[in-house]
Amino acid sequence: MSNPTETSTELLERLQHQVALFARRAEQTRLGGVGKARNSMDRAAYLLLNRLDREGPMGVKALAEAMGIDSSTVTRQVAPLVDTGLVKRTSHPEDGRAVVLALSPRGRSRLDAVRDSRRRLMAEVTDEWTPRERAIFTELLARFNTSLADWHTGAGQREEPESDEAGGTEGTGGATGSRGDTQGA
């Protein structure tokens, strides 16, 4: 728990360190879960399949926008998913010339197996937590992800305060922006 005499700088130092540890441990486990599905789907594939499952078929541009990445990255990441039959390319229902990406039955089955494995991993890791602690952590992690996504899109980036002529400081204030991709991420 936090120390009541801890300064803001000390607290932020502990936060950045814990985030670094989390990132390393997440990469070590790849949050792959437990059982047969463990470590069998990379992060990019999981996030793409998850987004298609939650939002339905969509074009590359819409998928890229929803995920906060560029279209060329989506195209590159989707190619092996199409090749392995996890994603299918279909004609747009209203414009037969346009192509949309959709989760295939095989993709849905694979995604369901990985989700189940990851849920079991989360249950094991938080086994000694109360339901309330799990809920609080989930809420705070979602909030952190949203703030980080906003920062990456420029909404949360602030310029350093500038000195005014009277010797005070004048901040630029916080901008609000897109919520980023925290739900399907």
C-alpha positions in Angstrom: 0.0 0.0 0.0 1.0 3.6 -0.4 3.0 5.5 2.2 1.0 8.5 3.6 4.2 10.7 3.5 5.0 9.7 -0.1 5.4 12.6 -2.4 3.7 12.8 -5.8 7.0 12.3 -7.5 7.7 9.1 -5.4 4.2 7.8 -6.2 4.6 8.4 -9.9 8.0 6.7 -9.8 6.4 3.6 -8.2 3.6 3.8 -10.8 6.0 3.9 -13.8 8.0 1.0 -12.3 4.9 -1.1 -11.8 3.8 -0.4 -15.3 7.2 -1.5 -16.6 7.0 -4.7 -14.6 3.5 -5.3 -15.8 4.6 -4.9 -19.4 7.5 -7.3 -19.0 5.4 -9.9 -17.2 2.6 -9.6 -19.7 5.1 -10.1 -22.5 6.7 -13.1 -20.7 3.3 -14.8 -20.3 1.9 -13.1 -23.4 -1.2 -13.2 -21.4 -1.7 -16.5 -23.2 -3.8 -18.2 -20.6 -3.8 -21.8 -19.5 -4.4 -25.1 -21.1 -4.1 -26.1 -24.8 -4.8 -22.5 -26.0 -1.9 -21.0 -24.0 0.4 -18.7 -25.9 -1.1 -19.7 -29.2 -2.3 -16.3 -30.4 -0.3 -13.2 -30.6 -1.5 -9.9 -29.3 -2.2 -8.4 -32.8 -4.3 -11.3 -33.9 -6.2 -11.4 -30.6 -7.0 -7.7 -30.8 -8.1 -7.9 -34.5 -10.3 -11.0 -33.9 -11.8 -9.5 -30.8 -12.7 -6.2 -32.6 -14.3 -8.1 -35.5 -16.3 -10.2 -33.0 -17.5 -7.2 -31.0 -18.3 -4.9 -33.9 -19.0 -7.2 -36.7 -17.7 -7.2 -40.3 -15.9 -4.0 -41.4 -13.5 -2.7 -44.0 -9.8 -2.3 -43.4 -10.1 1.5 -43.0 -12.9 1.2 -40.4 -11.0 -1.5 -38.5 -7.8 0.6 -38.5 -9.7 3.6 -37.2 -11.4 1.6 -34.5 -8.1 0.2 -33.4 -6.1 3.5 -33.6 -3.6 2.1 -36.1 -2.9 2.8 -39.8 -4.5 0.8 -42.6 -1.3 -0.7 -43.8 -0.7 -2.2 -40.4 -4.1 -3.7 -40.4 -3.6 -5.1 -43.9 -0.3 -6.7 -42.9 -1.7 -8.1 -39.6 -4.9 -9.5 -41.3 -3.1 -11.3 -44.1 -2.0 -14.3 -42.0 -5.5 -14.4 -40.3 -7.1 -14.7 -43.8 -4.5 -17.3 -44.9 -5.2 -19.5 -41.8 -8.9 -19.2 -42.2 -9.6 -17.2 -39.0 -10.8 -14.1 -41.0 -12.7 -14.1 -44.2 -13.0 -11.5 -46.9 -16.5 -10.9 -48.1 -18.2 -8.3 -50.3 -19.8 -5.4 -48.6 -23.6 -6.0 -48.4 -24.4 -2.5 -49.9 -21.5 -2.1 -52.2 -20.4 -5.3 -53.8 -17.1 -3.7 -55.0 -16.0 -3.0 -51.4 -14.4 -5.8 -49.3 -15.2 -6.3 -45.6 -13.4 -8.5 -43.1 -15.4 -10.8 -40.9 -14.6 -13.4 -38.3 -14.9 -16.9 -39.8 -16.5 -19.8 -37.9 -13.0 -21.1 -37.4 -11.9 -17.7 -36.1 -14.8 -17.5 -33.7 -14.0 -21.0 -32.3 -10.3 -20.1 -31.9 -11.1 -16.7 -30.3 -13.5 -18.4 -27.9 -10.8 -20.9 -26.9 -8.2 -18.2 -26.3 -10.7 -16.0 -24.3 -11.6 -19.0 -22.1 -7.9 -19.8 -21.5 -7.2 -16.1 -20.7 -10.2 -15.9 -18.3 -8.8 -19.0 -16.5 -5.4 -17.3 -16.3 -6.9 -14.2 -14.8 -8.9 -16.3 -12.3 -5.7 -18.1 -11.2 -3.6 -14.9 -11.0 -6.3 -13.1 -8.9 -7.4 -16.2 -7.0 -6.8 -14.6 -3.6 -8.5 -11.3 -4.6 -12.0 -10.4 -3.6 -14.6 -9.8 -6.3 -14.5 -6.1 -5.3 -10.7 -6.0 -5.7 -11.0 -7.5 -9.2 -13.7 -5.0 -10.1 -11.6 -2.0 -8.8 -8.5 -3.2 -10.6 -10.4 -3.8 -13.8 -12.0 -0.3 -13.6 -8.7 1.4 -12.9 -6.9 -0.5 -15.6 -9.6 0.4 -18.1 -9.3 4.0 -17.0 -5.5 3.9 -17.3 -5.7 2.4 -20.8 -8.2 5.1 -21.9 -5.8 7.8 -20.5 -2.9 6.2 -22.3 -4.8 6.0 -25.6 -5.9 9.6 -25.3 -2.2 10.6 -24.7 -1.1 8.7 -27.7 -3.7 10.4 -29.9 -2.5 13.8 -28.7 -5.5 14.5 -26.6 -3.6 14.2 -23.3 -0.3 15.6 -24.4 0.4 19.0 -22.8 3.1 21.5 -23.5 5.4 22.4 -20.7 4.0 25.4 -18.8 5.3 28.7 -20.1 6.3 31.6 -17.9 4.2 34.8 -18.3 5.7 38.3 -17.9 4.8 38.5 -14.2 6.9 35.4 -13.5 4.0 33.0 -13.0 3.2 29.9 -15.1 0.4 29.4 -17.5 -0.5 25.9 -18.5 -2.1 24.9 -21.7 -4.8 22.9 -19.9 -6.0 19.4 -20.6 -7.6 18.6 -23.9 -10.2 15.9 -24.2 -10.2 13.6 -27.0 -11.1 10.1 -28.3 -11.5 7.3 -25.8 -9.1 5.2 -27.8 -9.2 1.5 -28.2 -9.7 0.2 -24.7 -12.7 -2.1 -25.2 -11.5 -4.3 -27.9 -7.9 -4.0 -27.2 
